Amino acid sequence: PMFVAQPFVGTQNVDFKAIEFSVFPNPAGSSVWLAFGQALESGAQVSLVNTAGQLVRTESMTSGQERLQMQLANLAKGIYVLRVETEAGAGVRKLVVE
């Protein structure tokens, strides 16, 4: 029989949404800023992952923060993924480190 993909059913809150944020400068050198445009309503976990899928850095943000500076000085040059997760949702951005 042919495999039929089932629709994804998650246990996430119905209000789970994409977190919008900007990353600059990008490409980045020794540090990068994440800016959310408004204060976070809850704490957030920021993860930096390399192209091999390895977690290379994590940062925590507290409720009320609008931006975060992440130090990159000891990272290898290349492409990374920044993931921000809060109780309300998550967002992902690509980051190039030069």
N, C-alpha and C positions, 0 to 999 in steps of 0.2 A: 504493500500500500504506500501511496505517496505521503510524505511527511507534510503535515499541515501545521504551520506556526500558530501557536496560541497567542492571543493578544496578551501583552504584559500586564499583569495585575500586581500592583505593589501595595505595600502596607503604609505607604507614605501618606501624610496628611494631604487632604484634597487641595489645600491652599499652598502646597509646595510650589515654589516658583524659582525662576532663574534670577540669580543675583547679578545685577549689572555693576560693573566696575571698570575703571580704566587703568592702564598700566603705562607708566612713562618714567624715564625715556625707554623706548623700545625700538631698536636694540639698546641694551643696557650695558653699562660698564661695571663699576664697583658697587652700585646700589640701584634700586628701583623703587618707585612709589606706586602704591595701589591707592586709588581714590574712588570713593563710593558715591560722592555727590550729596549724600545725606548721612546723618548719624545712624550707625547700626542699631537696630531694635533689640538685638541680642548679641551675645558673644559670637565670635567666628573663629574657625580654624583655617589657617592659610597653609597650603601644602605646595611645595615646589618639587616636581617630579621630572626626571630626565627621560630621554627618548627610550631608554631601556626599561622604563617603568619603575625605576628605583626612587624612593623618597629621599631627597637630598637635604631638605630643610623644612621645618614647620615653624610657624609663628602663631601666637594667639592674639586675638583682638577682643577688646571688651565692649560691652554695650555702650553706645554713645560715641565711639570712635568713628571718624570719617575717612581717615587715611592711615597708611602704614608704610614705613620705609623699611625695605628688606635689604640686608647687606649681601653682596654677591662676590666679594673680592676673592675668595678662595675657590670659586667654582670654575670648572673647565668651560671653555668657550663652547657654545652650541645652542641647541633648541631645548627649551624646557616648557613644561605646562604648569601654570599657576592655577590651583583650585581653591576656591573659597567656599566653605560650608558653614551654614548657620542653621538654627532650628527651623527657619522658614524656607530655606532653599539652598541652592548651590550655583556657582558660576565658574567658568573655566576660560582662561586666556592663554594664548601662546606667548612665550617670552624668548627673545634671542639675546644671549649673553655674548658680548664681543671681547 
